[in-house]
Amino acid sequence: MRILITGATNGMGKGVARTLAKVPDIELVLLGRSEPLLRATVAELKGLSSAARIRTVCCDLSRMREVKAAVAELASIEALDAVFVNAGIGYAPRHQRTEDGLDAHFQVNYLSQFMLTLHLLERLEASEHGGRVVFNTPSFGDLRWDDLQLERDWGYERAIGQAMVERRMFYTQLHALYATRDAKVSCFGFEIAKTVWTHQIELIPAPMRFMATLMKGLGQFISIDACGDVMAPLFVEDRAAGLAKSGRLIGFEKGAVVDREKHASVRDAEQRVRLWDLSLQLCDDEATRRAAQRLTGS
C-alpha cells in the first residue's frame, strides 16, 4: 500500500506515520514544508522500522506555486491507496497573508489541499485496495460567506474553524460526486476526541502554555503515538469499511464509530457547489479546473 500524508513532520501526521511505518508492505509519501524536518522524520521512522519505504515531497502549502510543483512531482506515482489531509496552521499571533494574497489559514488549511487532492484522485481510483481520502478535521467552526478571508473579523480560532468547515464541505462534495461514479473512492473526516500534544504548544503565549500544561495533567491531551494508533487502521482497513464511512465526519466512542457532523452548510448541496466553484476560481489553474471537470462532467 502507498499512503500520502500532508503535514507529516508534526502532530497527527507524524503520529500516523510512526504507526504505519511499522506495518509491512507500506510505502509512505511524506509531504512537508521543511526539507530538514522531512529528513529528520525519515530518520526517525527508519529507526522504528529499517524496512520502511519512504519518499518525501517538500511543499509549502502557503505558496500555490509550490503546490503546483508538488503536483508535478507526484505525477510519477501510478497509484495511491490513501491520502491523509492533515497539514494546517494552528495558533497565529496575527492575521497573515500569503504571497497569493489569501488568508494563510484559508490557503494552508483548505485551498491548497483542495488543489492537491483533486490532482491525486485518479491515482486513488487506481488503488486495488480501495482509495480513500481521510481528513483531519474537528467538528467546530462556522462559515462567513461575506468574509471568507476574514478581513473584517479575524481571530486564529475563527480562522481554523472556518477552514475546518470548508474541509468538511469538500469531502462531502467529493463523496456526493463519487456516489454517481463506478470508482470506489471513499472521502471522510475524522475527529480525535482530545487535542494532540505537539511541539506547536511552544508557539503559543506563556499563559496559554500554562493552561495547556495543566489540561494535559488532567488528561485532556493525547500523545501523537496514541493518536497514530487510533487513526492508522482507517488507512489499511478494507474497501467496504472505508466506503461505509464515506461522506461522514466520524469519531470513536468506546470503540464504536459515531457521527459528529452538525453544520448546516456541510449538508447543503448548493452551498457545497458554491464553495467548490469559488475554490476553483481562487486556484486560478487550468489543470486543476480540468481535474475538477473530470469529476463533475462540466
N, C-alpha and C positions, 0 to 999 in steps of 0.2 A: 504494500500500500504506500501511496505517496500523499503526504499531508503538508499543506502550506499554512504557516502561522504568521500573521502580521503582528507587529509589536512583540516579537519573540524574545527580546532580551530583558524583559522586565515583567514582574507581576504574573498575571494569569497566563500569559503567553509562555513565559519560562516554566511555570508550573506544569502546564500541559506538555511542553516539550520534554521536560525531565522525566515525566511518566512514560510518554510514548517512546523515548529513546531506548527504553529497556525492553520494548516489545519486539520480538523477532520479525524480520522481513518488513520493517517500516523505514521509509525514506522521508526525512524531514526537509522541508524547504523553509528556511527562516528568513523573514523579511524584517529589517530594522533600519533605523536611520543612521546608525553609527557603526562604521567598519570595525573600530577597536572593540566595541561591545559585542558585535557579532562574532569576532574571533574568540573573545573570552567565553562567550556562550557555547561555541562549538567545542572548545577545550573542556569546558565543564561537562558537557553532555558526553563527550568521548571518555571522560573519566568515569562516568556512570556505566557506559557500555562501549567497549572498544570496537564492537561490531556495528555501532550506529552509523547509518549512512546519512550524511547531512550536506546540504548545499545552502549557500546564503545569497541573498539579494539585498543590496544596500539601497534604500529608498527613503527619502524624507517626504512624508505624505503632505507636508505643508507646501510642497512645490509640485505643481501639475507637470512640469517638465520632467521631474524625476519619476513621477508615476508612469508617464508615457515611456520613459526609458526602461522601467521595470517591466512593463507590459511587453516591450520588445525582447527583453532578456528572457522572460518566461515563455516566449513563443516556442522555444526549443523543446519544451515539455509536451509530450504527446498526450498524457492523461494524468488527471489528478483524482484522488479519491475523496479528499475533503479540503476545505478551506476554513480556517478559524479567523473570523473578522474580529480582531481583538485590539489592535493598536488604537491609542487615543490620548488626548490631553486631559489631565485632571485639573488639579489646582493651578490657577494662574493669578498673579497679583494684580494684573491689569488687562484691559481689553487689547488683544493683539491682532494685527492684520498680517496676512501672508503676502508674499510677493505677487500673488494673483489678485490681491485686493479684497480677500474674503476674510470673514471672522475665522480665526485659527481653529477654534473648536468645531465650527461647522465644517471646515475643509478637512481637517485631520480625522475627526471622529466619524464623519459621514461621507462627504462628497468624494474625496479621493478613494475611499473604499468602495463607493458606488461604481466609480470608473473601473477600478482594478477588478472587482468581482464580475462585472459584465464581460470583461475580456477573458475571464477564466472559465466561464460556463460551458463552452464547447469541450474543454478538457475534462470537466466534471461529467459531462454527458458520456464521455468515452470510458468512464470508470466501469470495470467489471464488478466491483464490489457494491456500487451504488453511490454516486456522487452526492455530496452534501455540503452545504454552507452553514456553519454554526456561528451565530453572532453572540458576542459577549455584550449583553445589554440589560441593565436593570429596568424595572417596571415604572420608574418615576419619570417625570418630565411633562412639559407642555409645549405646544407649537404656537408660534406667533407669526401668522402669515404676513402681517403688515410690518414685521421687523425681524426677518429671518437672520439678518446679520447683526442683530442686537445693537444697532447704532444708538437707539434711544434709551434702552434699559438693559445694560449689561451687568452680569454677575457670573462668576465661574460656575456656580451650581446651576443657574438658569441655562447657561450655555451648554453644559454637559447634558442636562435633562432634555433640552430641545433636540440635540443630536441623537440621543437615545430613542426618542420618539421617531425621528427620521429613519434611523436604522430599522426600527420595527416596521415602519410603513414599507420600507424597501423589501425586506424579506417576505412580508405578507404579500406584496405585489408579485414578487418572483414566484411564490407558491401558487398564486392565482393563475399566472401565465403558464406555469408548468402543468397545472391541472388540465389544460387543454391540449397538451402535447404527449407524445409517447415516451419522451425521455424521462427517466425516473431519477430526478434530482430533488432532494429534499432541502428546504431552506427554513431554518427556525432559529429562535433566540433562546438563550439560557441565562437565568439569573441565579447567581450564588447568593444564598441567604445571608451570608456575612461578608463584611468588607475584607478584601485581601490585603494582608500586611506586606508592603513592599518598601523599597528604599525611597519611593516618592514621598513617604512620610517626612523625610528630611527636608523637603521643599516647602512645606507649609510653615506658617509663622509659629513661633515658640508656644504661644498659648494653645494653639490648635494641636501641636505635637503633644503637649502635656495631657490634654483631654483624650487624644487618641491613645496614648500610652496607658492612661487609666482605663479606658474602654477595653484595650487589649487584655489587661489584667482581669477584667470582668468577663472575658470570653466573647467579646463582640467582634473579634477579628479571626480570620482563618489564614494559615500559612500558605505559601504558594505551592508547596508539595501536597498539602491536604486538598487544595483546590484542584491540582492536576489529577489527583487520584479520583476526585469526584467527576471531573469533566472528561477525562481521556476515553472512557467507554463510549461516549457519544460519537467518537470518530472511527471506532472499529466495530461497532455493532452491525448487524446485518441490514440489508437494504430495507426490508419490511419494517424493522424497528425505526429506522430513520424516517421513512415515509409516514409512519404513524404520528410523528412529531411535526411534520412539515406544516408551516404556516402558523405555528403556535409559539408563544413565549412560555417556557416551562421552567419549573424548578423541581427540586426533590424535597419531599417532606416525609420523614420516617420511611425512606426508601421508595416511596411511590412518586410517580410523575404527577405534578399538579399544574394547572393553567394559571398564569399570572396576568394576562393581558386585560386591561380595563379601559384603555384610552379610546375614545370615540373616533379620533382621526385615523387610528390604525385600522379600524374596522370599516371605515368609509371608503368605498372603492373610488369615488370621484376625487376625494382628497389625495388618495394614493397616486392616481394618474396625474393629478396636478403637480405633486411633488416630483414624480418621475420626469415629466416634461420640463419642469423648471431645472431639474438637476442636469438634464442633457444640455439645456441652454447654457448653464454655467460651466459645464465641462468644455463646451465650445470646441469639440473634437470630432471630426468626421468619422474616424474609425470607431469611436465609442458610440456614435449615433447608429452606425451600421450594426454594431453588436446588439444594440437595443432593438433595432428593427427586425433582426433575425428572430427575436422572441415575439414581438408584437405583430409582425407582419405588416407594419405600416411605417 
